[in-house]
Amino acid sequence: MQRAAWRDRVREVIFGVETRSGRAFDVLLLWMILLSVTAVLLESVASIQVAWGRELRWLEWVFTALFTVEYCLRLASVERPVRYATSFFGWVDLLAILPTYLSLLFPGAHSLLVIRALRLLRVFRVLKLVRYMGESTTLLQALRASRAKITVFLGAVMTLALILGTLVYLVEGSENGFTSIPRALYWAIVTMTTVGYGDVAPQTVPGQMLATIVMVLGYAIIAVPTGIVSAELTHAHDQPSDRLCASCGAGDHRSDAHFCRRCGGRM
């Protein structure tokens, strides 16, 4: 059974990034996302909330209605609605509309704080921008490919921080602010990441020498995940993608290819 023509047309507009109507829809949606997130930010300012609170609430319901229509149209136009609804962008689209509706379930002055917390979740609409970033697919591929390496790296860092934190706890003791190993571990992580809050610091010479070692290690450690992701980005950038040429149907093109490798047509 063939799909209805209107569903094909809706799919072309919503998902057809190469068509004129698809590009116009994307531009319109981008402006809606930016304006809705801006409204959330402005609503958190007390003076603006007092002066324009009612208008901002009405504006929020307008955006919620529009995003709800968009979400329903996406589900109606795809081949597998459940698969899309449980995908990353499906959850993002749901988070863009769900908090406003959930706020209706908590009436009464006693639950104003709950409503405010739920409404602040609307800022997740900014995640809807991800699908319009041209290199987001390459970045996600690199992050997935480097996941195992980064996990091992973080495990090694936590082990090192635990050892260094235990050492500084033995050297400094509770009289210098290191009242427990978890607090010393907190100090080691803060120092290793070069944050340096200064709320707890070594007071003895051996402790300060150990702190110097941790600081130097921190500079070396910070560069490791950057190198891992950069290497995977280079590798993912060179990998062939599933893009097909509209002229001859050839595949296996690089993600940044502008012309077909077989016929030379524009991608």
Accessible surface in RSA format (square Angstrom, percent):
REM  Atomic radii and reference values for relative SASA: ProtOr
REM  Chains: A
REM  Algorithm: Lee & Richards
REM  Probe-radius: 1.40
REM  Slices: 20
REM RES _ NUM      All-atoms   Total-Side   Main-Chain    Non-polar    All polar
REM                ABS   REL    ABS   REL    ABS   REL    ABS   REL    ABS   REL
RES MET A   1   242.10 125.4 154.12 102.0  87.97 209.5 129.86 110.4 112.23 148.7
RES GLN A   2   168.82  94.4 147.84 108.0  20.97  49.9  56.29 119.8 112.52  85.3
RES ARG A   3    59.01  24.8  39.06  19.9  19.95  47.5  36.33  49.6  22.69  13.7
RES ALA A   4    44.03  40.5  29.34  45.3  14.69  33.4  40.32  56.8   3.71   9.8
RES ALA A   5    83.55  76.8  69.43 107.2  14.12  32.1  72.95 102.7  10.60  28.1
RES TRP A   6   136.65  54.8 129.05  62.5   7.61  17.9 117.32  62.6  19.33  31.4
RES ARG A   7    66.21  27.8  66.21  33.8   0.00   0.0  10.97  15.0  55.25  33.5
RES ASP A   8    68.60  48.1  62.64  62.4   5.96  14.1  29.32  69.0  39.28  39.2
RES ARG A   9   123.73  52.0 121.33  61.9   2.40   5.7  55.28  75.6  68.45  41.5
RES VAL A  10    27.49  18.1  25.54  23.1   1.95   4.7  27.49  23.9   0.00   0.0
RES ARG A  11    92.84  39.0  92.32  47.1   0.53   1.3  16.07  22.0  76.77  46.5
RES GLU A  12    72.44  41.6  65.23  49.4   7.21  17.2  25.14  48.6  47.31  38.6
RES VAL A  13    35.06  23.1  35.06  31.7   0.00   0.0  35.06  30.5   0.00   0.0
RES ILE A  14     8.11   4.6   2.83   2.1   5.28  12.7   2.83   2.0   5.28  14.3
RES PHE A  15    66.19  33.1  47.91  29.7  18.27  47.5  50.84  30.8  15.34  43.9
RES GLY A  16    17.73  21.9   0.00   N/A  17.73  21.9  17.45  47.9   0.28   0.6
RES VAL A  17    85.41  56.2  77.38  70.0   8.04  19.4  77.58  67.4   7.83  21.2
RES GLU A  18   137.90  79.2 120.71  91.3  17.18  40.9  56.56 109.4  81.34  66.4
RES THR A  19    43.23  30.7  37.11  37.6   6.12  14.6  43.23  58.1   0.00   0.0
RES ARG A  20   201.36  84.5 193.92  98.9   7.44  17.7  72.61  99.2 128.75  78.0
RES SER A  21    30.50  25.8  20.60  27.5   9.90  22.8  25.37  54.0   5.13   7.2
RES GLY A  22     0.51   0.6   0.00   N/A   0.51   0.6   0.43   1.2   0.08   0.2
RES ARG A  23   121.72  51.1 120.47  61.4   1.26   3.0  55.41  75.7  66.31  40.2
RES ALA A  24    61.70  56.7  48.57  74.9  13.13  29.9  56.49  79.6   5.21  13.8
RES PHE A  25    39.22  19.6  34.65  21.5   4.57  11.9  38.58  23.4   0.64   1.8
RES ASP A  26    15.92  11.2  15.92  15.8   0.00   0.0   8.37  19.7   7.55   7.5
RES VAL A  27    81.72  53.8  81.72  74.0   0.00   0.0  81.72  71.0   0.00   0.0
RES LEU A  28   109.28  60.9 106.50  76.2   2.79   7.0 109.05  76.6   0.23   0.6
RES LEU A  29     3.14   1.8   2.67   1.9   0.48   1.2   2.98   2.1   0.16   0.4
RES LEU A  30    51.38  28.6  51.38  36.8   0.00   0.0  51.38  36.1   0.00   0.0
RES TRP A  31   151.71  60.9 151.55  73.4   0.16   0.4 129.55  69.1  22.16  35.9
RES MET A  32    22.71  11.8  22.66  15.0   0.05   0.1  13.05  11.1   9.66  12.8
RES ILE A  33     0.11   0.1   0.11   0.1   0.00   0.0   0.11   0.1   0.00   0.0
RES LEU A  34    83.22  46.3  81.74  58.5   1.48   3.7  82.29  57.8   0.93   2.5
RES LEU A  35    92.51  51.5  89.91  64.3   2.60   6.5  89.94  63.2   2.57   6.9
RES SER A  36     0.00   0.0   0.00   0.0   0.00   0.0   0.00   0.0   0.00   0.0
RES VAL A  37    17.36  11.4  17.36  15.7   0.00   0.0  17.36  15.1   0.00   0.0
RES THR A  38    63.14  44.9  63.05  63.9   0.08   0.2  40.29  54.1  22.85  34.5
RES ALA A  39     5.58   5.1   3.41   5.3   2.17   4.9   4.92   6.9   0.66   1.7
RES VAL A  40     4.58   3.0   3.40   3.1   1.17   2.8   3.43   3.0   1.15   3.1
RES LEU A  41   100.90  56.2  97.25  69.6   3.66   9.2  98.28  69.0   2.62   7.1
RES LEU A  42    71.33  39.7  71.26  51.0   0.07   0.2  71.33  50.1   0.00   0.0
RES GLU A  43    18.56  10.7  17.89  13.5   0.67   1.6   7.32  14.2  11.24   9.2
RES SER A  44    58.58  49.5  35.69  47.6  22.89  52.7  21.14  45.0  37.44  52.4
RES VAL A  45    66.33  43.6  62.01  56.1   4.32  10.4  66.33  57.6   0.00   0.0
RES ALA A  46    78.31  72.0  66.84 103.2  11.47  26.1  73.96 104.2   4.36  11.5
RES SER A  47    79.51  67.2  64.74  86.4  14.78  34.0  56.18 119.6  23.33  32.7
RES ILE A  48    49.60  28.2  48.22  35.9   1.38   3.3  49.60  35.7   0.00   0.0
RES GLN A  49    54.01  30.2  50.33  36.8   3.68   8.8  25.93  55.2  28.08  21.3
RES VAL A  50   131.01  86.2 101.47  91.9  29.54  71.2 107.83  93.7  23.18  62.9
RES ALA A  51    68.30  62.8  36.84  56.9  31.46  71.6  45.03  63.4  23.27  61.6
RES TRP A  52   145.87  58.5 145.87  70.6   0.00   0.0 122.83  65.5  23.03  37.4
RES GLY A  53     5.06   6.2   0.00   N/A   5.06   6.2   3.05   8.4   2.00   4.5
RES ARG A  54   170.35  71.5 166.57  84.9   3.79   9.0  43.78  59.8 126.57  76.7
RES GLU A  55    90.98  52.2  84.27  63.8   6.71  16.0  46.92  90.8  44.06  36.0
RES LEU A  56    16.07   9.0  14.91  10.7   1.16   2.9  15.00  10.5   1.08   2.9
RES ARG A  57   103.67  43.5 103.67  52.8   0.00   0.0  41.16  56.3  62.51  37.9
RES TRP A  58   172.33  69.2 171.43  83.0   0.90   2.1 153.41  81.8  18.92  30.7
RES LEU A  59    72.31  40.3  69.57  49.8   2.74   6.9  71.78  50.4   0.53   1.4
RES GLU A  60     0.71   0.4   0.71   0.5   0.00   0.0   0.71   1.4   0.00   0.0
RES TRP A  61    83.00  33.3  80.34  38.9   2.66   6.2  59.81  31.9  23.19  37.6
RES VAL A  62    77.08  50.7  73.00  66.1   4.08   9.8  76.82  66.7   0.26   0.7
RES PHE A  63    11.90   6.0  11.90   7.4   0.00   0.0  11.90   7.2   0.00   0.0
RES THR A  64     0.07   0.1   0.07   0.1   0.00   0.0   0.07   0.1   0.00   0.0
RES ALA A  65    51.09  47.0  48.10  74.2   2.99   6.8  50.77  71.5   0.32   0.8
RES LEU A  66    81.93  45.6  78.19  55.9   3.74   9.4  78.19  54.9   3.74  10.1
RES PHE A  67     1.76   0.9   0.91   0.6   0.84   2.2   0.91   0.6   0.84   2.4
RES THR A  68    32.85  23.4  32.85  33.3   0.00   0.0  32.85  44.1   0.00   0.0
RES VAL A  69    85.72  56.4  83.24  75.4   2.49   6.0  85.70  74.5   0.02   0.1
RES GLU A  70     8.80   5.1   6.34   4.8   2.46   5.9   7.97  15.4   0.83   0.7
RES TYR A  71    24.21  11.3  24.21  13.8   0.00   0.0  15.58  11.7   8.64  10.6
RES CYS A  72    68.35  51.7  63.66  71.0   4.70  11.0  26.07  66.1  42.28  45.6
RES LEU A  73    62.74  34.9  62.66  44.8   0.08   0.2  62.74  44.1   0.00   0.0
RES ARG A  74     2.78   1.2   2.78   1.4   0.00   0.0   0.00   0.0   2.78   1.7
RES LEU A  75    41.94  23.4  41.06  29.4   0.88   2.2  41.14  28.9   0.80   2.2
RES ALA A  76    36.60  33.7  25.04  38.6  11.56  26.3  35.92  50.6   0.68   1.8
RES SER A  77     0.00   0.0   0.00   0.0   0.00   0.0   0.00   0.0   0.00   0.0
RES VAL A  78    12.18   8.0  12.18  11.0   0.00   0.0  12.18  10.6   0.00   0.0
RES GLU A  79   116.94  67.1  93.41  70.7  23.52  56.0  45.62  88.2  71.31  58.2
RES ARG A  80   153.25  64.3 146.40  74.6   6.85  16.3  45.00  61.5 108.25  65.6
RES PRO A  81    56.19  41.0  55.89  51.0   0.30   1.1  56.14  46.3   0.05   0.3
RES VAL A  82   117.13  77.1 114.93 104.0   2.20   5.3 116.97 101.6   0.16   0.4
RES ARG A  83   160.97  67.6 153.69  78.3   7.29  17.3  52.38  71.6 108.60  65.8
RES TYR A  84    29.87  13.9  25.24  14.4   4.63  12.1  29.20  21.9   0.67   0.8
RES ALA A  85    25.83  23.8  22.09  34.1   3.74   8.5  22.09  31.1   3.74   9.9
RES THR A  86    83.34  59.3  64.28  65.2  19.06  45.4  50.16  67.4  33.18  50.2
RES SER A  87    41.42  35.0  31.47  42.0   9.95  22.9  39.94  85.0   1.49   2.1
RES PHE A  88   111.43  55.7  98.48  61.0  12.95  33.7 103.59  62.8   7.83  22.4
RES PHE A  89    52.40  26.2  52.20  32.3   0.21   0.5  52.20  31.6   0.21   0.6
RES GLY A  90     0.00   0.0   0.00   N/A   0.00   0.0   0.00   0.0   0.00   0.0
RES TRP A  91   132.63  53.2 132.63  64.2   0.00   0.0 120.32  64.2  12.31  20.0
RES VAL A  92     3.86   2.5   3.86   3.5   0.00   0.0   3.86   3.4   0.00   0.0
RES ASP A  93     1.91   1.3   0.56   0.6   1.35   3.2   0.64   1.5   1.28   1.3
RES LEU A  94    46.07  25.7  46.07  33.0   0.00   0.0  46.07  32.4   0.00   0.0
RES LEU A  95    57.70  32.1  57.70  41.3   0.00   0.0  57.70  40.5   0.00   0.0
RES ALA A  96     0.30   0.3   0.30   0.5   0.00   0.0   0.30   0.4   0.00   0.0
RES ILE A  97    10.42   5.9  10.42   7.8   0.00   0.0  10.42   7.5   0.00   0.0
RES LEU A  98    63.30  35.3  63.30  45.3   0.00   0.0  63.30  44.5   0.00   0.0
RES PRO A  99     1.64   1.2   1.64   1.5   0.00   0.0   1.64   1.4   0.00   0.0
RES THR A 100     0.05   0.0   0.05   0.1   0.00   0.0   0.00   0.0   0.05   0.1
RES TYR A 101    80.97  37.8  76.71  43.6   4.26  11.1  63.38  47.6  17.58  21.7
RES LEU A 102    55.43  30.9  55.28  39.5   0.15   0.4  55.43  38.9   0.00   0.0
RES SER A 103    10.67   9.0   5.60   7.5   5.07  11.7   1.89   4.0   8.78  12.3
RES LEU A 104   111.28  62.0  90.50  64.7  20.78  52.2  93.83  65.9  17.44  46.9
RES LEU A 105   124.62  69.4 101.24  72.4  23.38  58.8 104.91  73.7  19.71  53.0
RES PHE A 106    78.26  39.2  74.88  46.4   3.38   8.8  78.26  47.4   0.00   0.0
RES PRO A 107    98.16  71.5  85.21  77.7  12.94  47.0  92.85  76.7   5.30  33.0
RES GLY A 108    41.04  50.6   0.00   N/A  41.04  50.6  29.38  80.6  11.66  26.1
RES ALA A 109    84.55  77.7  62.21  96.0  22.34  50.8  64.54  90.9  20.02  53.0
RES HIS A 110   167.29  91.4 126.11  87.7  41.18 105.3 101.67 104.8  65.61  76.3
RES SER A 111     7.79   6.6   6.97   9.3   0.82   1.9   7.79  16.6   0.00   0.0
RES LEU A 112   108.05  60.2 103.87  74.3   4.18  10.5 103.97  73.0   4.08  11.0
RES LEU A 113   147.37  82.1 141.45 101.2   5.91  14.9 141.87  99.6   5.49  14.8
RES VAL A 114    67.16  44.2  63.93  57.9   3.23   7.8  67.11  58.3   0.04   0.1
RES ILE A 115    30.67  17.5  30.67  22.8   0.00   0.0  30.67  22.1   0.00   0.0
RES ARG A 116   111.88  47.0 108.65  55.4   3.23   7.7  42.43  58.0  69.45  42.1
RES ALA A 117    58.20  53.5  49.48  76.4   8.72  19.8  52.75  74.3   5.45  14.4
RES LEU A 118    30.01  16.7  29.89  21.4   0.12   0.3  30.01  21.1   0.00   0.0
RES ARG A 119    27.26  11.4  27.26  13.9   0.00   0.0  13.81  18.9  13.45   8.2
RES LEU A 120    82.00  45.7  78.83  56.4   3.17   8.0  79.05  55.5   2.95   7.9
RES LEU A 121    66.00  36.8  65.61  46.9   0.39   1.0  66.00  46.4   0.00   0.0
RES ARG A 122     4.49   1.9   4.49   2.3   0.00   0.0   0.00   0.0   4.49   2.7
RES VAL A 123    58.59  38.6  58.49  53.0   0.10   0.2  58.49  50.8   0.10   0.3
RES PHE A 124    76.16  38.1  75.00  46.5   1.16   3.0  76.16  46.2   0.00   0.0
RES ARG A 125     0.00   0.0   0.00   0.0   0.00   0.0   0.00   0.0   0.00   0.0
RES VAL A 126    65.39  43.0  62.30  56.4   3.09   7.4  62.30  54.1   3.09   8.4
RES LEU A 127    57.03  31.8  56.78  40.6   0.25   0.6  57.03  40.1   0.00   0.0
RES LYS A 128     0.88   0.4   0.88   0.5   0.00   0.0   0.00   0.0   0.88   0.9
RES LEU A 129    28.66  16.0  27.69  19.8   0.98   2.5  27.69  19.4   0.98   2.6
RES VAL A 130    31.76  20.9  31.76  28.8   0.00   0.0  31.76  27.6   0.00   0.0
RES ARG A 131    52.63  22.1  24.19  12.3  28.44  67.7  19.54  26.7  33.09  20.1
RES TYR A 132    50.02  23.4  17.71  10.1  32.31  84.1  23.19  17.4  26.83  33.1
RES MET A 133   109.32  56.6 100.30  66.4   9.02  21.5  79.33  67.4  29.99  39.7
RES GLY A 134    78.62  97.0   0.00   N/A  78.62  97.0  43.31 118.9  35.30  79.1
RES GLU A 135   100.55  57.7  97.35  73.6   3.20   7.6  63.94 123.7  36.60  29.9
RES SER A 136    17.61  14.9  13.64  18.2   3.97   9.2   7.91  16.9   9.69  13.6
RES THR A 137    82.58  58.7  81.04  82.2   1.54   3.7  50.12  67.3  32.47  49.1
RES THR A 138     9.74   6.9   9.71   9.8   0.02   0.1   4.69   6.3   5.05   7.6
RES LEU A 139    81.90  45.6  81.72  58.5   0.18   0.5  81.72  57.4   0.18   0.5
RES LEU A 140    69.32  38.6  69.15  49.5   0.18   0.4  69.15  48.6   0.18   0.5
RES GLN A 141    74.88  41.9  69.84  51.0   5.04  12.0  19.92  42.4  54.95  41.7
RES ALA A 142     0.00   0.0   0.00   0.0   0.00   0.0   0.00   0.0   0.00   0.0
RES LEU A 143    77.33  43.1  71.72  51.3   5.61  14.1  71.99  50.6   5.34  14.4
RES ARG A 144   134.56  56.5 124.12  63.3  10.43  24.8  56.51  77.2  78.05  47.3
RES ALA A 145    55.45  51.0  27.81  42.9  27.64  62.9  40.18  56.6  15.27  40.4
RES SER A 146     0.00   0.0   0.00   0.0   0.00   0.0   0.00   0.0   0.00   0.0
RES ARG A 147   158.54  66.6 154.26  78.6   4.28  10.2  57.83  79.0 100.71  61.0
RES ALA A 148    69.81  64.2  61.59  95.0   8.22  18.7  68.26  96.1   1.54   4.1
RES LYS A 149   108.82  53.1 101.40  62.2   7.42  17.7  70.02  63.0  38.80  41.3
RES ILE A 150    38.29  21.8  38.29  28.5   0.00   0.0  38.29  27.6   0.00   0.0
RES THR A 151    85.39  60.7  80.58  81.7   4.80  11.5  65.15  87.5  20.23  30.6
RES VAL A 152   111.11  73.1 103.43  93.6   7.68  18.5 109.46  95.1   1.65   4.5
RES PHE A 153    29.26  14.6  24.23  15.0   5.03  13.1  29.10  17.6   0.16   0.4
RES LEU A 154    98.16  54.7  97.88  70.0   0.28   0.7  98.07  68.9   0.10   0.3
RES GLY A 155    37.06  45.7   0.00   N/A  37.06  45.7  34.52  94.7   2.54   5.7
RES ALA A 156    61.19  56.3  47.26  72.9  13.93  31.7  55.19  77.7   6.00  15.9
RES VAL A 157    26.11  17.2  25.23  22.8   0.88   2.1  26.09  22.7   0.02   0.1
RES MET A 158    92.98  48.2  90.99  60.2   2.00   4.8  71.82  61.1  21.16  28.0
RES THR A 159    76.98  54.8  73.13  74.1   3.85   9.2  51.02  68.5  25.96  39.2
RES LEU A 160    56.66  31.6  55.27  39.5   1.38   3.5  56.33  39.6   0.33   0.9
RES ALA A 161     0.35   0.3   0.35   0.5   0.00   0.0   0.35   0.5   0.00   0.0
RES LEU A 162    88.34  49.2  88.30  63.2   0.03   0.1  88.30  62.0   0.03   0.1
RES ILE A 163    91.81  52.2  88.53  66.0   3.28   7.9  91.61  66.0   0.20   0.5
RES LEU A 164    11.96   6.7  11.96   8.6   0.00   0.0  11.96   8.4   0.00   0.0
RES GLY A 165     0.12   0.2   0.00   N/A   0.12   0.2   0.12   0.3   0.00   0.0
RES THR A 166    40.09  28.5  40.09  40.6   0.00   0.0  34.04  45.7   6.05   9.1
RES LEU A 167    78.23  43.6  78.19  55.9   0.04   0.1  78.19  54.9   0.04   0.1
RES VAL A 168     0.00   0.0   0.00   0.0   0.00   0.0   0.00   0.0   0.00   0.0
RES TYR A 169    66.71  31.1  65.12  37.1   1.58   4.1  22.56  17.0  44.15  54.4
RES LEU A 170   129.22  72.0  97.91  70.0  31.32  78.7 101.87  71.5  27.36  73.6
RES VAL A 171    62.86  41.4  37.86  34.3  25.00  60.2  44.05  38.3  18.81  51.0
RES GLU A 172     1.28   0.7   0.00   0.0   1.28   3.0   0.36   0.7   0.92   0.8
RES GLY A 173    15.79  19.5   0.00   N/A  15.79  19.5  15.79  43.3   0.00   0.0
RES SER A 174    69.43  58.7  55.05  73.5  14.38  33.1  23.68  50.4  45.75  64.1
RES GLU A 175   142.95  82.1 101.84  77.0  41.11  97.9  66.25 128.1  76.70  62.6
RES ASN A 176    34.30  23.7  22.26  21.5  12.04  29.0   6.12  14.7  28.17  27.2
RES GLY A 177    27.71  34.2   0.00   N/A  27.71  34.2  25.01  68.6   2.69   6.0
RES PHE A 178     0.00   0.0   0.00   0.0   0.00   0.0   0.00   0.0   0.00   0.0
RES THR A 179    84.05  59.8  64.74  65.6  19.31  46.0  51.83  69.6  32.21  48.7
RES SER A 180    41.89  35.4  39.64  52.9   2.25   5.2  31.56  67.2  10.33  14.5
RES ILE A 181    65.88  37.5  63.77  47.5   2.11   5.1  63.77  45.9   2.11   5.7
RES PRO A 182    95.38  69.5  87.33  79.6   8.04  29.2  89.59  74.0   5.78  35.9
RES ARG A 183    89.33  37.5  83.27  42.4   6.06  14.4  21.84  29.9  67.49  40.9
RES ALA A 184     0.00   0.0   0.00   0.0   0.00   0.0   0.00   0.0   0.00   0.0
RES LEU A 185    39.07  21.8  39.07  28.0   0.00   0.0  39.07  27.4   0.00   0.0
RES TYR A 186    79.81  37.3  75.21  42.8   4.61  12.0  69.85  52.5   9.96  12.3
RES TRP A 187    11.26   4.5  10.61   5.1   0.65   1.5   4.87   2.6   6.39  10.4
RES ALA A 188     0.00   0.0   0.00   0.0   0.00   0.0   0.00   0.0   0.00   0.0
RES ILE A 189    63.23  36.0  62.31  46.4   0.93   2.2  63.23  45.5   0.00   0.0
RES VAL A 190    16.01  10.5  15.35  13.9   0.67   1.6  16.01  13.9   0.00   0.0
RES THR A 191    12.76   9.1  10.37  10.5   2.39   5.7   6.84   9.2   5.91   8.9
RES MET A 192     4.24   2.2   3.34   2.2   0.90   2.1   1.98   1.7   2.25   3.0
RES THR A 193    64.06  45.6  54.86  55.6   9.20  21.9  52.67  70.8  11.38  17.2
RES THR A 194    61.37  43.6  29.93  30.3  31.44  74.9  20.90  28.1  40.46  61.2
RES VAL A 195    78.86  51.9  50.91  46.1  27.95  67.3  56.49  49.1  22.37  60.7
RES GLY A 196    53.82  66.4   0.00   N/A  53.82  66.4  29.16  80.0  24.66  55.2
RES TYR A 197   151.74  70.8 117.85  67.1  33.89  88.2  78.73  59.2  73.01  90.0
RES GLY A 198    59.08  72.9   0.00   N/A  59.08  72.9  29.39  80.6  29.69  66.5
RES ASP A 199    86.91  60.9  49.60  49.4  37.31  88.2  43.84 103.2  43.07  43.0
RES VAL A 200    10.11   6.7   0.90   0.8   9.20  22.2   5.86   5.1   4.24  11.5
RES ALA A 201    42.14  38.7  38.26  59.0   3.89   8.8  38.26  53.9   3.89  10.3
RES PRO A 202    15.11  11.0   8.71   7.9   6.40  23.3   8.71   7.2   6.40  39.8
RES GLN A 203   114.56  64.1  90.71  66.3  23.86  56.8  25.48  54.2  89.08  67.6
RES THR A 204    46.66  33.2  40.90  41.5   5.76  13.7  46.66  62.7   0.00   0.0
RES VAL A 205   104.09  68.5 101.64  92.0   2.44   5.9 101.64  88.3   2.44   6.6
RES PRO A 206    77.01  56.1  69.94  63.8   7.08  25.7  72.67  60.0   4.34  27.0
RES GLY A 207     0.00   0.0   0.00   N/A   0.00   0.0   0.00   0.0   0.00   0.0
RES GLN A 208    89.33  50.0  86.80  63.4   2.52   6.0  27.82  59.2  61.51  46.7
RES MET A 209   124.18  64.3 119.69  79.2   4.50  10.7 101.73  86.5  22.45  29.7
RES LEU A 210    22.68  12.6  21.00  15.0   1.68   4.2  21.99  15.4   0.68   1.8
RES ALA A 211     4.83   4.4   4.83   7.5   0.00   0.0   4.83   6.8   0.00   0.0
RES THR A 212    76.62  54.5  76.61  77.7   0.01   0.0  53.71  72.1  22.90  34.6
RES ILE A 213    96.20  54.7  93.54  69.7   2.66   6.4  96.09  69.2   0.11   0.3
RES VAL A 214     0.00   0.0   0.00   0.0   0.00   0.0   0.00   0.0   0.00   0.0
RES MET A 215    94.01  48.7  94.01  62.2   0.00   0.0  64.78  55.1  29.24  38.7
RES VAL A 216    99.16  65.2  96.99  87.8   2.17   5.2  97.67  84.9   1.49   4.0
RES LEU A 217    58.20  32.4  57.92  41.4   0.28   0.7  58.20  40.9   0.00   0.0
RES GLY A 218     0.00   0.0   0.00   N/A   0.00   0.0   0.00   0.0   0.00   0.0
RES TYR A 219   158.19  73.9 146.30  83.2  11.88  30.9 104.11  78.2  54.08  66.7
RES ALA A 220    64.43  59.2  48.42  74.7  16.00  36.4  59.17  83.3   5.25  13.9
RES ILE A 221    28.10  16.0  27.59  20.6   0.51   1.2  28.07  20.2   0.03   0.1
RES ILE A 222    83.59  47.6  78.29  58.3   5.30  12.8  82.35  59.3   1.24   3.4
RES ALA A 223    63.13  58.0  52.07  80.3  11.07  25.2  56.92  80.2   6.22  16.5
RES VAL A 224    63.52  41.8  56.04  50.7   7.48  18.0  62.33  54.2   1.19   3.2
RES PRO A 225    38.29  27.9  37.85  34.5   0.44   1.6  38.20  31.5   0.09   0.6
RES THR A 226    86.82  61.7  79.55  80.6   7.27  17.3  63.48  85.3  23.34  35.3
RES GLY A 227    39.66  48.9   0.00   N/A  39.66  48.9  34.05  93.4   5.62  12.6
RES ILE A 228    30.96  17.6  24.87  18.5   6.09  14.7  29.88  21.5   1.08   2.9
RES VAL A 229    28.40  18.7  28.40  25.7   0.00   0.0  28.40  24.7   0.00   0.0
RES SER A 230    54.40  46.0  51.54  68.8   2.86   6.6  32.37  68.9  22.03  30.9
RES ALA A 231    62.24  57.2  47.83  73.8  14.41  32.8  56.57  79.7   5.67  15.0
RES GLU A 232    19.72  11.3  19.08  14.4   0.63   1.5   1.20   2.3  18.51  15.1
RES LEU A 233    59.63  33.2  58.35  41.7   1.28   3.2  58.69  41.2   0.94   2.5
RES THR A 234    88.11  62.7  82.65  83.8   5.46  13.0  61.71  82.9  26.40  39.9
RES HIS A 235   106.14  58.0 101.55  70.6   4.59  11.7  63.47  65.4  42.67  49.7
RES ALA A 236     9.59   8.8   6.30   9.7   3.28   7.5   8.00  11.3   1.59   4.2
RES HIS A 237    57.05  31.2  57.05  39.7   0.00   0.0  38.69  39.9  18.37  21.4
RES ASP A 238    73.58  51.5  59.52  59.2  14.05  33.2  22.71  53.4  50.87  50.7
RES GLN A 239    76.66  42.9  74.80  54.7   1.86   4.4  22.65  48.2  54.01  41.0
RES PRO A 240    76.65  55.9  56.43  51.4  20.22  73.5  56.43  46.6  20.22 125.7
RES SER A 241    28.72  24.3  15.16  20.2  13.56  31.2  25.46  54.2   3.25   4.6
RES ASP A 242   131.73  92.3 108.46 107.9  23.27  55.0  48.98 115.3  82.75  82.5
RES ARG A 243    80.59  33.8  73.73  37.6   6.87  16.3  40.99  56.0  39.60  24.0
RES LEU A 244   122.69  68.3 100.03  71.6  22.66  57.0 100.03  70.3  22.66  61.0
RES CYS A 245     4.44   3.4   0.08   0.1   4.35  10.2   0.11   0.3   4.32   4.7
RES ALA A 246   106.35  97.8  62.97  97.2  43.39  98.7  74.57 105.0  31.78  84.2
RES SER A 247    88.20  74.5  46.06  61.5  42.14  97.1  27.57  58.7  60.63  84.9
RES CYS A 248    50.35  38.1  19.45  21.7  30.90  72.6  28.84  73.1  21.52  23.2
RES GLY A 249    45.53  56.1   0.00   N/A  45.53  56.1  25.49  69.9  20.04  44.9
RES ALA A 250     3.61   3.3   0.00   0.0   3.61   8.2   3.61   5.1   0.00   0.0
RES GLY A 251    16.49  20.3   0.00   N/A  16.49  20.3   8.90  24.4   7.59  17.0
RES ASP A 252    96.97  67.9  84.80  84.4  12.18  28.8  13.97  32.9  83.00  82.8
RES HIS A 253     3.91   2.1   1.46   1.0   2.45   6.3   3.91   4.0   0.00   0.0
RES ARG A 254   105.47  44.3 102.36  52.2   3.12   7.4  46.45  63.5  59.02  35.8
RES SER A 255    37.05  31.3  20.65  27.6  16.39  37.8  20.46  43.6  16.58  23.2
RES ASP A 256    51.09  35.8  38.46  38.3  12.63  29.9  22.67  53.4  28.42  28.3
RES ALA A 257    23.02  21.2  12.37  19.1  10.65  24.2  21.24  29.9   1.78   4.7
RES HIS A 258   124.82  68.2 118.49  82.4   6.33  16.2  78.81  81.2  46.01  53.5
RES PHE A 259   108.40  54.2  98.69  61.1   9.71  25.3  98.69  59.8   9.71  27.8
RES CYS A 260     7.14   5.4   0.00   0.0   7.14  16.8   0.00   0.0   7.14   7.7
RES ARG A 261   144.01  60.5 101.18  51.6  42.83 102.0  57.94  79.2  86.07  52.2
RES ARG A 262   158.96  66.7 123.66  63.0  35.31  84.1  48.86  66.8 110.11  66.7
RES CYS A 263    65.93  49.9  27.65  30.8  38.28  90.0  34.59  87.6  31.34  33.8
RES GLY A 264    44.74  55.2   0.00   N/A  44.74  55.2  26.54  72.8  18.20  40.8
RES GLY A 265    19.76  24.4   0.00   N/A  19.76  24.4  19.50  53.5   0.26   0.6
RES ARG A 266   168.01  70.5 146.14  74.5  21.87  52.1  60.95  83.3 107.06  64.9
RES MET A 267    48.90  25.3   3.67   2.4  45.23 107.7  26.70  22.7  22.21  29.4
END  Absolute sums over single chains surface
CHAIN  1 A    16547.0      14155.1       2391.9      11703.0       4844.0
END  Absolute sums over all chains
TOTAL         16547.0      14155.1       2391.9      11703.0       4844.0
